[in-house]
Amino acid sequence: MCAEIADEPRFHDKIKQWISEGTVPPFTFVSVETKKKRQARKRRWEAEAEEAKRLGAEMEGGEGEWGGEGRGGSVSVKGRRDGQLEG
């Protein structure tokens, strides 16, 4: 899912609404989650986001948020299909 940690309260509210309506069964992570578990999940999310940013920069050449203007002459997917990339 493409969501950020800031979206979590909105998801919890929606799930709680569905639980109260009887649309879905109660989920433990929504109804009885501790503050410590929420904080641990937030730390994991932040670490994963930082890793994704770092890997994106490495893949794109290390300039700017995603590595600058291009990918340093890499061959596109179409180019690979058309046989421009051997191996």
PDB file of N, CA, C and O in Angstrom:
ATOM      1  N   MET A   1       0.842  -1.155   0.000  1.00  0.00           N
ATOM      2  CA  MET A   1       0.000   0.000   0.000  1.00  0.00           C
ATOM      3  C   MET A   1       0.899   1.233   0.000  1.00  0.00           C
ATOM      4  O   MET A   1       1.905   1.275   0.709  1.00  0.00           O
ATOM      5  N   CYS A   2       0.543   2.211  -0.776  1.00  0.00           N
ATOM      6  CA  CYS A   2       1.302   3.465  -0.816  1.00  0.00           C
ATOM      7  C   CYS A   2       0.686   4.444   0.174  1.00  0.00           C
ATOM      8  O   CYS A   2      -0.162   5.261  -0.186  1.00  0.00           O
ATOM      9  N   ALA A   3       1.113   4.352   1.396  1.00  0.00           N
ATOM     10  CA  ALA A   3       0.585   5.207   2.455  1.00  0.00           C
ATOM     11  C   ALA A   3       1.738   5.624   3.355  1.00  0.00           C
ATOM     12  O   ALA A   3       2.789   4.985   3.381  1.00  0.00           O
ATOM     13  N   GLU A   4       1.526   6.691   4.079  1.00  0.00           N
ATOM     14  CA  GLU A   4       2.526   7.163   5.024  1.00  0.00           C
ATOM     15  C   GLU A   4       1.998   6.984   6.431  1.00  0.00           C
ATOM     16  O   GLU A   4       0.804   6.768   6.639  1.00  0.00           O
ATOM     17  N   ILE A   5       2.887   7.076   7.382  1.00  0.00           N
ATOM     18  CA  ILE A   5       2.515   6.882   8.778  1.00  0.00           C
ATOM     19  C   ILE A   5       1.459   7.902   9.205  1.00  0.00           C
ATOM     20  O   ILE A   5       0.653   7.622  10.092  1.00  0.00           O
ATOM     21  N   ALA A   6       1.455   9.059   8.593  1.00  0.00           N
ATOM     22  CA  ALA A   6       0.462  10.089   8.917  1.00  0.00           C
ATOM     23  C   ALA A   6      -0.954   9.665   8.516  1.00  0.00           C
ATOM     24  O   ALA A   6      -1.928  10.208   9.037  1.00  0.00           O
ATOM     25  N   ASP A   7      -1.078   8.703   7.598  1.00  0.00           N
ATOM     26  CA  ASP A   7      -2.384   8.220   7.160  1.00  0.00           C
ATOM     27  C   ASP A   7      -3.004   7.232   8.153  1.00  0.00           C
ATOM     28  O   ASP A   7      -4.199   6.943   8.080  1.00  0.00           O
ATOM     29  N   GLU A   8      -2.199   6.720   9.069  1.00  0.00           N
ATOM     30  CA  GLU A   8      -2.653   5.665   9.959  1.00  0.00           C
ATOM     31  C   GLU A   8      -3.877   6.027  10.797  1.00  0.00           C
ATOM     32  O   GLU A   8      -4.789   5.205  10.890  1.00  0.00           O
ATOM     33  N   PRO A   9      -3.950   7.209  11.412  1.00  0.00           N
ATOM     34  CA  PRO A   9      -5.162   7.530  12.194  1.00  0.00           C
ATOM     35  C   PRO A   9      -6.447   7.483  11.352  1.00  0.00           C
ATOM     36  O   PRO A   9      -7.496   7.054  11.832  1.00  0.00           O
ATOM     37  N   ARG A  10      -6.352   7.917  10.127  1.00  0.00           N
ATOM     38  CA  ARG A  10      -7.522   7.881   9.234  1.00  0.00           C
ATOM     39  C   ARG A  10      -7.934   6.430   8.969  1.00  0.00           C
ATOM     40  O   ARG A  10      -9.123   6.111   8.967  1.00  0.00           O
ATOM     41  N   PHE A  11      -6.942   5.546   8.745  1.00  0.00           N
ATOM     42  CA  PHE A  11      -7.240   4.129   8.523  1.00  0.00           C
ATOM     43  C   PHE A  11      -7.871   3.510   9.772  1.00  0.00           C
ATOM     44  O   PHE A  11      -8.845   2.764   9.678  1.00  0.00           O
ATOM     45  N   HIS A  12      -7.310   3.825  10.939  1.00  0.00           N
ATOM     46  CA  HIS A  12      -7.855   3.289  12.182  1.00  0.00           C
ATOM     47  C   HIS A  12      -9.302   3.732  12.373  1.00  0.00           C
ATOM     48  O   HIS A  12     -10.154   2.929  12.753  1.00  0.00           O
ATOM     49  N   ASP A  13      -9.579   5.004  12.111  1.00  0.00           N
ATOM     50  CA  ASP A  13     -10.945   5.510  12.261  1.00  0.00           C
ATOM     51  C   ASP A  13     -11.907   4.769  11.336  1.00  0.00           C
ATOM     52  O   ASP A  13     -13.006   4.394  11.745  1.00  0.00           O
ATOM     53  N   LYS A  14     -11.490   4.561  10.101  1.00  0.00           N
ATOM     54  CA  LYS A  14     -12.354   3.868   9.133  1.00  0.00           C
ATOM     55  C   LYS A  14     -12.584   2.419   9.562  1.00  0.00           C
ATOM     56  O   LYS A  14     -13.706   1.919   9.484  1.00  0.00           O
ATOM     57  N   ILE A  15     -11.533   1.749  10.011  1.00  0.00           N
ATOM     58  CA  ILE A  15     -11.669   0.356  10.455  1.00  0.00           C
ATOM     59  C   ILE A  15     -12.571   0.277  11.685  1.00  0.00           C
ATOM     60  O   ILE A  15     -13.406  -0.622  11.790  1.00  0.00           O
ATOM     61  N   LYS A  16     -12.400   1.227  12.623  1.00  0.00           N
ATOM     62  CA  LYS A  16     -13.272   1.252  13.804  1.00  0.00           C
ATOM     63  C   LYS A  16     -14.730   1.451  13.399  1.00  0.00           C
ATOM     64  O   LYS A  16     -15.626   0.849  13.990  1.00  0.00           O
ATOM     65  N   GLN A  17     -14.968   2.285  12.405  1.00  0.00           N
ATOM     66  CA  GLN A  17     -16.332   2.496  11.906  1.00  0.00           C
ATOM     67  C   GLN A  17     -16.891   1.194  11.351  1.00  0.00           C
ATOM     68  O   GLN A  17     -18.026   0.825  11.651  1.00  0.00           O
ATOM     69  N   TRP A  18     -16.100   0.501  10.545  1.00  0.00           N
ATOM     70  CA  TRP A  18     -16.557  -0.772   9.971  1.00  0.00           C
ATOM     71  C   TRP A  18     -16.819  -1.812  11.056  1.00  0.00           C
ATOM     72  O   TRP A  18     -17.768  -2.589  10.955  1.00  0.00           O
ATOM     73  N   ILE A  19     -15.982  -1.828  12.091  1.00  0.00           N
ATOM     74  CA  ILE A  19     -16.182  -2.762  13.203  1.00  0.00           C
ATOM     75  C   ILE A  19     -17.503  -2.459  13.899  1.00  0.00           C
ATOM     76  O   ILE A  19     -18.285  -3.369  14.176  1.00  0.00           O
ATOM     77  N   SER A  20     -17.754  -1.171  14.186  1.00  0.00           N
ATOM     78  CA  SER A  20     -18.994  -0.800  14.883  1.00  0.00           C
ATOM     79  C   SER A  20     -20.231  -1.089  14.035  1.00  0.00           C
ATOM     80  O   SER A  20     -21.300  -1.369  14.576  1.00  0.00           O
ATOM     81  N   GLU A  21     -20.093  -1.023  12.709  1.00  0.00           N
ATOM     82  CA  GLU A  21     -21.204  -1.337  11.803  1.00  0.00           C
ATOM     83  C   GLU A  21     -21.389  -2.842  11.630  1.00  0.00           C
ATOM     84  O   GLU A  21     -22.411  -3.289  11.110  1.00  0.00           O
ATOM     85  N   GLY A  22     -20.388  -3.631  12.073  1.00  0.00           N
ATOM     86  CA  GLY A  22     -20.463  -5.078  11.899  1.00  0.00           C
ATOM     87  C   GLY A  22     -20.009  -5.546  10.537  1.00  0.00           C
ATOM     88  O   GLY A  22     -20.178  -6.718  10.198  1.00  0.00           O
ATOM     89  N   THR A  23     -19.428  -4.646   9.740  1.00  0.00           N
ATOM     90  CA  THR A  23     -18.971  -4.987   8.398  1.00  0.00           C
ATOM     91  C   THR A  23     -17.745  -5.890   8.437  1.00  0.00           C
ATOM     92  O   THR A  23     -17.594  -6.776   7.595  1.00  0.00           O
ATOM     93  N   VAL A  24     -16.877  -5.669   9.408  1.00  0.00           N
ATOM     94  CA  VAL A  24     -15.676  -6.486   9.568  1.00  0.00           C
ATOM     95  C   VAL A  24     -15.569  -6.919  11.033  1.00  0.00           C
ATOM     96  O   VAL A  24     -16.104  -6.253  11.919  1.00  0.00           O
ATOM     97  N   PRO A  25     -14.876  -8.039  11.287  1.00  0.00           N
ATOM     98  CA  PRO A  25     -14.686  -8.461  12.681  1.00  0.00           C
ATOM     99  C   PRO A  25     -13.679  -7.545  13.376  1.00  0.00           C
ATOM    100  O   PRO A  25     -12.894  -6.871  12.709  1.00  0.00           O
ATOM    101  N   PRO A  26     -13.694  -7.514  14.702  1.00  0.00           N
ATOM    102  CA  PRO A  26     -12.729  -6.680  15.430  1.00  0.00           C
ATOM    103  C   PRO A  26     -11.285  -7.110  15.143  1.00  0.00           C
ATOM    104  O   PRO A  26     -10.973  -8.301  15.129  1.00  0.00           O
ATOM    105  N   PHE A  27     -10.432  -6.148  14.919  1.00  0.00           N
ATOM    106  CA  PHE A  27      -9.017  -6.390  14.698  1.00  0.00           C
ATOM    107  C   PHE A  27      -8.264  -5.948  15.945  1.00  0.00           C
ATOM    108  O   PHE A  27      -8.426  -4.816  16.401  1.00  0.00           O
ATOM    109  N   THR A  28      -7.454  -6.823  16.492  1.00  0.00           N
ATOM    110  CA  THR A  28      -6.722  -6.527  17.715  1.00  0.00           C
ATOM    111  C   THR A  28      -5.827  -5.315  17.547  1.00  0.00           C
ATOM    112  O   THR A  28      -5.750  -4.480  18.448  1.00  0.00           O
ATOM    113  N   PHE A  29      -5.149  -5.197  16.415  1.00  0.00           N
ATOM    114  CA  PHE A  29      -4.212  -4.084  16.243  1.00  0.00           C
ATOM    115  C   PHE A  29      -4.920  -2.733  16.262  1.00  0.00           C
ATOM    116  O   PHE A  29      -4.283  -1.708  16.507  1.00  0.00           O
ATOM    117  N   VAL A  30      -6.199  -2.717  16.014  1.00  0.00           N
ATOM    118  CA  VAL A  30      -6.953  -1.457  16.044  1.00  0.00           C
ATOM    119  C   VAL A  30      -7.526  -1.206  17.427  1.00  0.00           C
ATOM    120  O   VAL A  30      -7.478  -0.084  17.932  1.00  0.00           O
ATOM    121  N   SER A  31      -8.061  -2.234  18.030  1.00  0.00           N
ATOM    122  CA  SER A  31      -8.812  -2.027  19.264  1.00  0.00           C
ATOM    123  C   SER A  31      -7.974  -2.025  20.537  1.00  0.00           C
ATOM    124  O   SER A  31      -8.330  -1.328  21.488  1.00  0.00           O
ATOM    125  N   VAL A  32      -6.885  -2.770  20.595  1.00  0.00           N
ATOM    126  CA  VAL A  32      -6.130  -2.864  21.854  1.00  0.00           C
ATOM    127  C   VAL A  32      -4.629  -2.642  21.674  1.00  0.00           C
ATOM    128  O   VAL A  32      -3.836  -3.138  22.474  1.00  0.00           O
ATOM    129  N   GLU A  33      -4.242  -1.931  20.673  1.00  0.00           N
ATOM    130  CA  GLU A  33      -2.815  -1.705  20.434  1.00  0.00           C
ATOM    131  C   GLU A  33      -2.244  -0.719  21.458  1.00  0.00           C
ATOM    132  O   GLU A  33      -2.874   0.285  21.792  1.00  0.00           O
ATOM    133  N   THR A  34      -1.051  -1.025  21.943  1.00  0.00           N
ATOM    134  CA  THR A  34      -0.403  -0.146  22.918  1.00  0.00           C
ATOM    135  C   THR A  34       0.345   0.980  22.226  1.00  0.00           C
ATOM    136  O   THR A  34       0.676   0.902  21.042  1.00  0.00           O
ATOM    137  N   LYS A  35       0.601   2.025  22.992  1.00  0.00           N
ATOM    138  CA  LYS A  35       1.363   3.159  22.474  1.00  0.00           C
ATOM    139  C   LYS A  35       2.774   2.712  22.075  1.00  0.00           C
ATOM    140  O   LYS A  35       3.328   3.202  21.091  1.00  0.00           O
ATOM    141  N   LYS A  36       3.343   1.796  22.829  1.00  0.00           N
ATOM    142  CA  LYS A  36       4.681   1.282  22.541  1.00  0.00           C
ATOM    143  C   LYS A  36       4.728   0.593  21.175  1.00  0.00           C
ATOM    144  O   LYS A  36       5.684   0.776  20.421  1.00  0.00           O
ATOM    145  N   LYS A  37       3.703  -0.197  20.854  1.00  0.00           N
ATOM    146  CA  LYS A  37       3.657  -0.877  19.551  1.00  0.00           C
ATOM    147  C   LYS A  37       3.493   0.128  18.412  1.00  0.00           C
ATOM    148  O   LYS A  37       4.112  -0.019  17.358  1.00  0.00           O
ATOM    149  N   ARG A  38       2.660   1.151  18.623  1.00  0.00           N
ATOM    150  CA  ARG A  38       2.490   2.186  17.593  1.00  0.00           C
ATOM    151  C   ARG A  38       3.812   2.901  17.326  1.00  0.00           C
ATOM    152  O   ARG A  38       4.173   3.149  16.175  1.00  0.00           O
ATOM    153  N   GLN A  39       4.531   3.229  18.400  1.00  0.00           N
ATOM    154  CA  GLN A  39       5.813   3.922  18.252  1.00  0.00           C
ATOM    155  C   GLN A  39       6.835   3.035  17.543  1.00  0.00           C
ATOM    156  O   GLN A  39       7.610   3.519  16.718  1.00  0.00           O
ATOM    157  N   ALA A  40       6.841   1.748  17.858  1.00  0.00           N
ATOM    158  CA  ALA A  40       7.768   0.817  17.196  1.00  0.00           C
ATOM    159  C   ALA A  40       7.458   0.731  15.698  1.00  0.00           C
ATOM    160  O   ALA A  40       8.370   0.708  14.872  1.00  0.00           O
ATOM    161  N   ARG A  41       6.165   0.684  15.355  1.00  0.00           N
ATOM    162  CA  ARG A  41       5.787   0.640  13.940  1.00  0.00           C
ATOM    163  C   ARG A  41       6.208   1.920  13.227  1.00  0.00           C
ATOM    164  O   ARG A  41       6.654   1.880  12.080  1.00  0.00           O
ATOM    165  N   LYS A  42       6.065   3.053  13.906  1.00  0.00           N
ATOM    166  CA  LYS A  42       6.475   4.332  13.317  1.00  0.00           C
ATOM    167  C   LYS A  42       7.987   4.346  13.068  1.00  0.00           C
ATOM    168  O   LYS A  42       8.441   4.803  12.019  1.00  0.00           O
ATOM    169  N   ARG A  43       8.761   3.847  14.031  1.00  0.00           N
ATOM    170  CA  ARG A  43      10.222   3.796  13.838  1.00  0.00           C
ATOM    171  C   ARG A  43      10.596   2.894  12.664  1.00  0.00           C
ATOM    172  O   ARG A  43      11.483   3.228  11.879  1.00  0.00           O
ATOM    173  N   ARG A  44       9.912   1.736  12.546  1.00  0.00           N
ATOM    174  CA  ARG A  44      10.180   0.836  11.412  1.00  0.00           C
ATOM    175  C   ARG A  44       9.829   1.519  10.095  1.00  0.00           C
ATOM    176  O   ARG A  44      10.577   1.420   9.122  1.00  0.00           O
ATOM    177  N   TRP A  45       8.682   2.217  10.065  1.00  0.00           N
ATOM    178  CA  TRP A  45       8.270   2.912   8.851  1.00  0.00           C
ATOM    179  C   TRP A  45       9.297   3.974   8.472  1.00  0.00           C
ATOM    180  O   TRP A  45       9.669   4.088   7.304  1.00  0.00           O
ATOM    181  N   GLU A  46       9.758   4.756   9.455  1.00  0.00           N
ATOM    182  CA  GLU A  46      10.741   5.809   9.173  1.00  0.00           C
ATOM    183  C   GLU A  46      12.053   5.219   8.670  1.00  0.00           C
ATOM    184  O   GLU A  46      12.667   5.772   7.758  1.00  0.00           O
ATOM    185  N   ALA A  47      12.486   4.114   9.246  1.00  0.00           N
ATOM    186  CA  ALA A  47      13.722   3.464   8.795  1.00  0.00           C
ATOM    187  C   ALA A  47      13.562   2.949   7.364  1.00  0.00           C
ATOM    188  O   ALA A  47      14.475   3.078   6.548  1.00  0.00           O
ATOM    189  N   GLU A  48      12.406   2.368   7.067  1.00  0.00           N
ATOM    190  CA  GLU A  48      12.157   1.870   5.721  1.00  0.00           C
ATOM    191  C   GLU A  48      12.094   3.008   4.708  1.00  0.00           C
ATOM    192  O   GLU A  48      12.602   2.872   3.595  1.00  0.00           O
ATOM    193  N   ALA A  49      11.479   4.121   5.078  1.00  0.00           N
ATOM    194  CA  ALA A  49      11.399   5.278   4.186  1.00  0.00           C
ATOM    195  C   ALA A  49      12.790   5.832   3.896  1.00  0.00           C
ATOM    196  O   ALA A  49      13.091   6.190   2.757  1.00  0.00           O
ATOM    197  N   GLU A  50      13.633   5.902   4.912  1.00  0.00           N
ATOM    198  CA  GLU A  50      15.003   6.386   4.727  1.00  0.00           C
ATOM    199  C   GLU A  50      15.789   5.445   3.820  1.00  0.00           C
ATOM    200  O   GLU A  50      16.540   5.896   2.956  1.00  0.00           O
ATOM    201  N   GLU A  51      15.618   4.144   4.015  1.00  0.00           N
ATOM    202  CA  GLU A  51      16.300   3.175   3.164  1.00  0.00           C
ATOM    203  C   GLU A  51      15.835   3.298   1.714  1.00  0.00           C
ATOM    204  O   GLU A  51      16.651   3.239   0.794  1.00  0.00           O
ATOM    205  N   ALA A  52      14.537   3.467   1.507  1.00  0.00           N
ATOM    206  CA  ALA A  52      14.006   3.621   0.150  1.00  0.00           C
ATOM    207  C   ALA A  52      14.578   4.866  -0.514  1.00  0.00           C
ATOM    208  O   ALA A  52      14.922   4.838  -1.696  1.00  0.00           O
ATOM    209  N   LYS A  53      14.681   5.945   0.230  1.00  0.00           N
ATOM    210  CA  LYS A  53      15.241   7.179  -0.315  1.00  0.00           C
ATOM    211  C   LYS A  53      16.713   6.984  -0.690  1.00  0.00           C
ATOM    212  O   LYS A  53      17.161   7.420  -1.751  1.00  0.00           O
ATOM    213  N   ARG A  54      17.454   6.321   0.203  1.00  0.00           N
ATOM    214  CA  ARG A  54      18.884   6.068  -0.061  1.00  0.00           C
ATOM    215  C   ARG A  54      19.054   5.169  -1.281  1.00  0.00           C
ATOM    216  O   ARG A  54      19.888   5.451  -2.142  1.00  0.00           O
ATOM    217  N   LEU A  55      18.282   4.101  -1.367  1.00  0.00           N
ATOM    218  CA  LEU A  55      18.394   3.186  -2.501  1.00  0.00           C
ATOM    219  C   LEU A  55      17.963   3.860  -3.801  1.00  0.00           C
ATOM    220  O   LEU A  55      18.550   3.616  -4.855  1.00  0.00           O
ATOM    221  N   GLY A  56      16.945   4.702  -3.724  1.00  0.00           N
ATOM    222  CA  GLY A  56      16.524   5.442  -4.915  1.00  0.00           C
ATOM    223  C   GLY A  56      17.631   6.336  -5.421  1.00  0.00           C
ATOM    224  O   GLY A  56      17.861   6.428  -6.627  1.00  0.00           O
ATOM    225  N   ALA A  57      18.321   7.000  -4.501  1.00  0.00           N
ATOM    226  CA  ALA A  57      19.426   7.871  -4.889  1.00  0.00           C
ATOM    227  C   ALA A  57      20.566   7.058  -5.491  1.00  0.00           C
ATOM    228  O   ALA A  57      21.185   7.488  -6.463  1.00  0.00           O
ATOM    229  N   GLU A  58      20.849   5.889  -4.925  1.00  0.00           N
ATOM    230  CA  GLU A  58      21.907   5.035  -5.480  1.00  0.00           C
ATOM    231  C   GLU A  58      21.548   4.567  -6.881  1.00  0.00           C
ATOM    232  O   GLU A  58      22.403   4.553  -7.767  1.00  0.00           O
ATOM    233  N   MET A  59      20.301   4.186  -7.091  1.00  0.00           N
ATOM    234  CA  MET A  59      19.871   3.696  -8.393  1.00  0.00           C
ATOM    235  C   MET A  59      19.904   4.786  -9.453  1.00  0.00           C
ATOM    236  O   MET A  59      20.144   4.508 -10.628  1.00  0.00           O
ATOM    237  N   GLU A  60      19.666   6.011  -9.045  1.00  0.00           N
ATOM    238  CA  GLU A  60      19.565   7.104  -9.996  1.00  0.00           C
ATOM    239  C   GLU A  60      20.846   7.928 -10.115  1.00  0.00           C
ATOM    240  O   GLU A  60      20.852   8.931 -10.830  1.00  0.00           O
ATOM    241  N   GLY A  61      21.897   7.552  -9.461  1.00  0.00           N
ATOM    242  CA  GLY A  61      23.157   8.256  -9.617  1.00  0.00           C
ATOM    243  C   GLY A  61      23.547   9.138  -8.455  1.00  0.00           C
ATOM    244  O   GLY A  61      24.615   9.750  -8.488  1.00  0.00           O
ATOM    245  N   GLY A  62      22.725   9.224  -7.435  1.00  0.00           N
ATOM    246  CA  GLY A  62      23.105   9.925  -6.226  1.00  0.00           C
ATOM    247  C   GLY A  62      22.904  11.424  -6.214  1.00  0.00           C
ATOM    248  O   GLY A  62      23.355  12.075  -5.272  1.00  0.00           O
ATOM    249  N   GLU A  63      22.257  12.005  -7.198  1.00  0.00           N
ATOM    250  CA  GLU A  63      22.036  13.449  -7.209  1.00  0.00           C
ATOM    251  C   GLU A  63      20.567  13.728  -6.935  1.00  0.00           C
ATOM    252  O   GLU A  63      19.689  13.064  -7.485  1.00  0.00           O
ATOM    253  N   GLY A  64      20.306  14.700  -6.094  1.00  0.00           N
ATOM    254  CA  GLY A  64      18.928  15.098  -5.825  1.00  0.00           C
ATOM    255  C   GLY A  64      18.152  14.011  -5.117  1.00  0.00           C
ATOM    256  O   GLY A  64      18.713  13.013  -4.666  1.00  0.00           O
ATOM    257  N   GLU A  65      16.850  14.221  -5.028  1.00  0.00           N
ATOM    258  CA  GLU A  65      16.014  13.260  -4.325  1.00  0.00           C
ATOM    259  C   GLU A  65      16.018  11.902  -5.001  1.00  0.00           C
ATOM    260  O   GLU A  65      16.093  10.876  -4.326  1.00  0.00           O
ATOM    261  N   TRP A  66      15.938  11.881  -6.330  1.00  0.00           N
ATOM    262  CA  TRP A  66      15.933  10.613  -7.046  1.00  0.00           C
ATOM    263  C   TRP A  66      17.059  10.510  -8.049  1.00  0.00           C
ATOM    264  O   TRP A  66      16.975   9.727  -8.995  1.00  0.00           O
ATOM    265  N   GLY A  67      18.103  11.279  -7.863  1.00  0.00           N
ATOM    266  CA  GLY A  67      19.287  11.058  -8.662  1.00  0.00           C
ATOM    267  C   GLY A  67      19.471  11.964  -9.854  1.00  0.00           C
ATOM    268  O   GLY A  67      20.235  11.621 -10.757  1.00  0.00           O
ATOM    269  N   GLY A  68      18.822  13.081  -9.902  1.00  0.00           N
ATOM    270  CA  GLY A  68      19.097  14.023 -10.968  1.00  0.00           C
ATOM    271  C   GLY A  68      18.276  13.791 -12.214  1.00  0.00           C
ATOM    272  O   GLY A  68      17.166  13.261 -12.158  1.00  0.00           O
ATOM    273  N   GLU A  69      18.837  14.197 -13.347  1.00  0.00           N
ATOM    274  CA  GLU A  69      18.093  14.241 -14.595  1.00  0.00           C
ATOM    275  C   GLU A  69      17.806  12.877 -15.200  1.00  0.00           C
ATOM    276  O   GLU A  69      16.706  12.657 -15.706  1.00  0.00           O
ATOM    277  N   GLY A  70      18.729  11.987 -15.166  1.00  0.00           N
ATOM    278  CA  GLY A  70      18.517  10.702 -15.817  1.00  0.00           C
ATOM    279  C   GLY A  70      19.221   9.594 -15.093  1.00  0.00           C
ATOM    280  O   GLY A  70      19.639   9.737 -13.944  1.00  0.00           O
ATOM    281  N   ARG A  71      19.345   8.492 -15.780  1.00  0.00           N
ATOM    282  CA  ARG A  71      19.950   7.325 -15.161  1.00  0.00           C
ATOM    283  C   ARG A  71      21.318   7.023 -15.744  1.00  0.00           C
ATOM    284  O   ARG A  71      21.750   5.870 -15.732  1.00  0.00           O
ATOM    285  N   GLY A  72      21.988   8.004 -16.239  1.00  0.00           N
ATOM    286  CA  GLY A  72      23.340   7.784 -16.731  1.00  0.00           C
ATOM    287  C   GLY A  72      23.422   6.888 -17.940  1.00  0.00           C
ATOM    288  O   GLY A  72      24.351   6.088 -18.049  1.00  0.00           O
ATOM    289  N   GLY A  73      22.475   7.000 -18.851  1.00  0.00           N
ATOM    290  CA  GLY A  73      22.562   6.248 -20.095  1.00  0.00           C
ATOM    291  C   GLY A  73      22.075   4.818 -20.015  1.00  0.00           C
ATOM    292  O   GLY A  73      22.389   4.020 -20.898  1.00  0.00           O
ATOM    293  N   SER A  74      21.325   4.468 -18.995  1.00  0.00           N
ATOM    294  CA  SER A  74      20.826   3.097 -18.913  1.00  0.00           C
ATOM    295  C   SER A  74      19.811   2.867 -20.026  1.00  0.00           C
ATOM    296  O   SER A  74      19.200   3.812 -20.526  1.00  0.00           O
ATOM    297  N   VAL A  75      19.639   1.630 -20.403  1.00  0.00           N
ATOM    298  CA  VAL A  75      18.742   1.266 -21.476  1.00  0.00           C
ATOM    299  C   VAL A  75      17.339   1.093 -20.917  1.00  0.00           C
ATOM    300  O   VAL A  75      17.159   0.490 -19.860  1.00  0.00           O
ATOM    301  N   SER A  76      16.367   1.610 -21.609  1.00  0.00           N
ATOM    302  CA  SER A  76      14.988   1.518 -21.156  1.00  0.00           C
ATOM    303  C   SER A  76      14.477   0.088 -21.273  1.00  0.00           C
ATOM    304  O   SER A  76      15.125  -0.766 -21.878  1.00  0.00           O
ATOM    305  N   VAL A  77      13.308  -0.165 -20.688  1.00  0.00           N
ATOM    306  CA  VAL A  77      12.688  -1.483 -20.799  1.00  0.00           C
ATOM    307  C   VAL A  77      12.425  -1.790 -22.256  1.00  0.00           C
ATOM    308  O   VAL A  77      12.663  -2.912 -22.702  1.00  0.00           O
ATOM    309  N   LYS A  78      11.937  -0.812 -23.011  1.00  0.00           N
ATOM    310  CA  LYS A  78      11.692  -1.017 -24.435  1.00  0.00           C
ATOM    311  C   LYS A  78      12.986  -1.384 -25.135  1.00  0.00           C
ATOM    312  O   LYS A  78      13.004  -2.267 -25.992  1.00  0.00           O
ATOM    313  N   GLY A  79      14.072  -0.707 -24.772  1.00  0.00           N
ATOM    314  CA  GLY A  79      15.372  -1.021 -25.371  1.00  0.00           C
ATOM    315  C   GLY A  79      15.811  -2.441 -25.071  1.00  0.00           C
ATOM    316  O   GLY A  79      16.409  -3.093 -25.927  1.00  0.00           O
ATOM    317  N   ARG A  80      15.533  -2.925 -23.897  1.00  0.00           N
ATOM    318  CA  ARG A  80      15.874  -4.314 -23.572  1.00  0.00           C
ATOM    319  C   ARG A  80      15.040  -5.270 -24.383  1.00  0.00           C
ATOM    320  O   ARG A  80      15.542  -6.288 -24.859  1.00  0.00           O
ATOM    321  N   ARG A  81      13.780  -4.959 -24.544  1.00  0.00           N
ATOM    322  CA  ARG A  81      12.908  -5.840 -25.353  1.00  0.00           C
ATOM    323  C   ARG A  81      13.374  -5.860 -26.795  1.00  0.00           C
ATOM    324  O   ARG A  81      13.302  -6.891 -27.464  1.00  0.00           O
ATOM    325  N   ASP A  82      13.857  -4.708 -27.280  1.00  0.00           N
ATOM    326  CA  ASP A  82      14.282  -4.602 -28.677  1.00  0.00           C
ATOM    327  C   ASP A  82      15.693  -5.133 -28.905  1.00  0.00           C
ATOM    328  O   ASP A  82      16.208  -5.051 -30.021  1.00  0.00           O
ATOM    329  N   GLY A  83      16.324  -5.674 -27.869  1.00  0.00           N
ATOM    330  CA  GLY A  83      17.631  -6.293 -28.037  1.00  0.00           C
ATOM    331  C   GLY A  83      18.816  -5.357 -27.888  1.00  0.00           C
ATOM    332  O   GLY A  83      19.927  -5.723 -28.271  1.00  0.00           O
ATOM    333  N   GLN A  84      18.618  -4.143 -27.337  1.00  0.00           N
ATOM    334  CA  GLN A  84      19.711  -3.219 -27.174  1.00  0.00           C
ATOM    335  C   GLN A  84      20.630  -3.614 -26.030  1.00  0.00           C
ATOM    336  O   GLN A  84      21.776  -3.167 -25.970  1.00  0.00           O
ATOM    337  N   LEU A  85      20.143  -4.438 -25.135  1.00  0.00           N
ATOM    338  CA  LEU A  85      20.932  -4.837 -23.970  1.00  0.00           C
ATOM    339  C   LEU A  85      21.212  -6.320 -24.072  1.00  0.00           C
ATOM    340  O   LEU A  85      20.289  -7.133 -24.037  1.00  0.00           O
ATOM    341  N   GLU A  86      22.440  -6.668 -24.195  1.00  0.00           N
ATOM    342  CA  GLU A  86      22.850  -8.058 -24.286  1.00  0.00           C
ATOM    343  C   GLU A  86      23.100  -8.597 -22.888  1.00  0.00           C
ATOM    344  O   GLU A  86      23.514  -7.860 -21.993  1.00  0.00           O
ATOM    345  N   GLY A  87      22.841  -9.912 -22.703  1.00  0.00           N
ATOM    346  CA  GLY A  87      23.196 -10.573 -21.451  1.00  0.00           C
ATOM    347  C   GLY A  87      22.076 -10.686 -20.583  1.00  0.00           C
ATOM    348  O   GLY A  87      22.200 -11.220 -19.481  1.00  0.00           O
TER     349      GLY A  87
END
